[in-house]
Amino acid sequence: MSRLRANTITNKTANGAPTATNGLEVTGVCTATDFSGQAGAAADFPNGLTGTTGTFSGNLNVAGVLTYEDVRNVDSLGVGTFRDGLRVVGTCTATSFVGDGSQLTGIAVGIQTEAITPSGITTHILLSKDDHKVLATGNVTIDVTGGTEGDSHTVRIENVGVATVGFSTAFKFPSGGTPILPNASGSISLISFTVHKTGAAGTTLLAGASVNFS
């Protein structure tokens, strides 16, 4: 086996790099300020490139699949697949979410219901909910808080003991007549309404006639 020891290797005219026509095999460490392909193009590694660490000051373009175990920032133009899940600490924004959502938690899905038990007071139902159950006792006036124009709501009223239930001026009923609900304990009534408008001038709710299930 031959051995070549040299501090510097150049081409024949000593003005450039030598040419390794049949390739160059390095069994130890290969250190260079730059790896370039033909005519100064990007270097090509057809048999792959393996390393323990890598630093890229610019962009990294991968035409195939990029597999990694740990990463801080991902800016994907295509579809990103996360086999072990995806945890988002901040805000997750997307134009669409695909899937049945069966494993999602901490989000509001479908109709949201609230239940309140007023007794002898004016009670405010929260229009951030869709369905409202009121267990009324004594003299109760129903008013509202919040609301989005066009949203529809239902109010289910059940008398727990004798109850007289009325409505604030925000409620507008057909022909201007406020319904008279049954007073007896156990009586159940249903009111449906749509938010007509909200704002500093006040809230207007267009309600239908009451339905008595006593």
N, C-alpha and C positions, 0 to 999 in steps of 0.2 A: 504494500500500500504506500502510495506517495503522499508527501505532506508539503503543503505550500505555506510558508510563513512570510507575511508582507504587511507593512504598515498601510500602504496605499496601493490600490489596483486601478489602473485606468485603461483606456483603449490604446491602440498602437501609437497614435500620435500624441498621446498624453494630454488630450484636450477634452476628454469626455468619458463617459462610463463605458465599461467593457460590455460586449454583447455575449450573452450565454445562449447560443443557438439551440441547444438541446435542453435548456432549462437549468435551474440552479437549485440544488437540494441542500437545505440547511438543517442539521440535526440539533443544533443548539439554539441560541437566541439570535434572532435577526432584528437589528435595530436600524431604522431609517427615518429620515425626516419626511419622506413621502413615498407612497406606493402608487404608481401610475401604470395605466395600460398603454396600448399602442398609440402613438401620436399624441401622447399626453392625456389620453382619455382616462376614465375611471378604471381602477384596477379590477380585474376579473378573477374571481375565485370559484371556478367551476366545480371543484370538489368540496366546497364548503369552507367555512372559517369558524374555528373554535377558539374561545378565549374565556377568561374568568371575569374580566371587567372591560368596559368600553366607554369612552367619552366622545360625544358628538357635539361640536359647537354649533352646527347647523342642523338642517333637516335630515331625517332618515326615511328614505323611500323604500318600501318593501312591496314587490309585485306579487309575492305569494302570501303565505301565512306567517304571521309573527307570533311566536309563542313565548310567553314570559311569565315569571313567577311573582314579581313584585315591580310595581311601576307607580310613579307619582302622578304624572299627567298624561292623558290620552286625548288626542284630537283626531278622531276617526271620520273620514269622509264616507266610508261604507258602513257595513254592519259589524259591530263588535260583539263577540261571543264571550261570555264570562261563565265558565263551567261551574265554578264554586259560588256563584252569586255576585251581586254588586251592592256595595254599601256606600251610600251617599250621605256625607255629613252636612253639606250645605243644601242648596236648592237644585233640584233636578228638573230641567226644562226640556220638553220634547214636543215635536209637532204631533206625535201620536205614540200611544203605548199599545203594544200588541200582546195578546194573551188573555186567559180567562180571568186573571186577577184573583184567583181563589186563595192565594197565599199572601195577599197584600193586607197589611194591618195599619191602623192609625189613620185611615182615610174614611171620608163619608161616602157611602154608596147607597143609592136608592132613596126612599122616603125617610126623612128624619122626623122623629116624633118627640114631643115633650109632654110631660104630665105635671099638672099643678093642682094644688088643693086649697083654693082660696076660701076664706070664711069671713063674711061680713065686710068685704073690702072691694076696692077697685083693683083688679088684677090685670097685668099686662102680659099678653102672650107674645113670644118672640118670633117674629116673622122670618128669622134665619132658619127656622124649622118649617116643615111642610104640614105636619099633622099635629093637632093640639087636643089633649084630653084634659078636661076641666072637671074636677070633683068638687062640686059647689055645696057650700053650707051657708045658710042665712042669706042676707042681701048681698049679691055679688054683681059688680059691673065689669064687663069684659072690655078691655082696651088693647092696643097693640104697641109694639116697639119695633122700629126698623121697617124693612120691607123693600122689595124690588118690584118695579112696575111690571105687570103682566103675570106675576107669579100667582098660582092658585093654592088655596089652603082649605083645610077642613077643621071644624071645631066640634068635638064630641063632648057633650055636656051630660054629666050624670049627677043627679041630686043625692048627696049623702046627708040624709035628713031633709027637713023641709027647706026649700031654697027658692028665692026669687032672683032670677038672673036677667040682667039687662045688658045693653050695649052702649058704648060711647058713640059720640056723634060722627066718628070716623066711618061707622058702618052705615051704608045706604041700602035700604031694602026696597023691593018693588012697591011702587005706588006710595012710597014714603011712609009705609006703615011698619013700625017695629013689631016683630012677632011677640006674642005673649006665650012664654014657655010654661009647661006644667010645673006646679010647685011641689007635688007630692014626692016623698022620699023614694028613691029608686027610679024615678023617671029619667028617661034618656032622650036627648034631642041632638039633632045634627044640623049644623050650619056650614054651608060652603060659600067661599067668597074669593074674589080676584082683586089683587091690588091694582087700583086704577091710576093712582098717582101718589108720590111722596114728595117731601121737601119742606122748606121753611114755612110754606103756606098751609101745611097740614097734610095728613094722609087721608085718602079717600078709598074706601073698600066697597066694591059692588057685591052685595050678598044676595043669595037666593032665599027663597022662603024656607022656613024651618021645617024639619021633618021630625015628628014625634014618634018614638018607639016605646012609649009607656005601655 
